[in-house]
Amino acid sequence: MTEPPQIVQAANQRAEELDFDMSCEPGVGQLLAVLAAAVPANGRILELGTGAGVGLSWLVSGLRGRTDVEVVSVDIDPKVLERVAADSWPDFVRLELGEGGELVDRLGKFNLVFPDEPGSKFDNFEGSIAALRAGGVLVLDDLYLIDEPESSYREPLIEMRDQVLQDARLVEVDLPTSSGILLATRLAESAA
């Protein structure tokens, strides 16, 4: 792998300073950058769980100077979000304070949704699916925890994965790579 973009390096440094160890892995980040690059003109991207901003930085790096895409990132921790907001972000990035699972229903529709915190993955996962526009892509990571019997996330992740795999509105692929990734695309309403 080549060296990450400068914006990602800065976010990784911020994660170290904040002692934040739940940032997305490089393989997931690279995938987010590729998927962000594919968002159509005037599209929207939603990240639920800003954390230290590593995933957000990968999303922004994939846009490579585009200004026609809105990126919304939500986090529940005001101190961490304040630290992320203190860094320089393009004008099309909007940081929201709140619990992702609670806010997702009010944020509108998106071309790319990355639910990366418990509220949007487990408590209101339906909201994450509902936030997808037709043709929109849902990115789920950390599925490797399904194979960890002691993980408190094991059962909720199994339920979430099963929900995606059984949802007639979605076409999905389970990628056993990086931290374990599940991608799903929302079909047009007439196809669902």
CORSULPE-V796018 format. One record per helix or strand of 3 or more residues. SS is the DSSP state (h for helix, s for strand). FROM is the first residue (numbers start at 1). LEN is the number of residues. If there is no record, write none. Layout:
{{SS,FROM,LEN} {SS,FROM,LEN}}
This chain:
{{h,6,12} {h,26,12} {s,44,5} {h,54,10} {s,70,6} {h,78,8} {s,93,5} {h,100,7} {s,110,6} {h,118,6} {h,125,6} {s,132,9} {h,143,5} {h,154,13} {s,170,6} {s,181,6}}
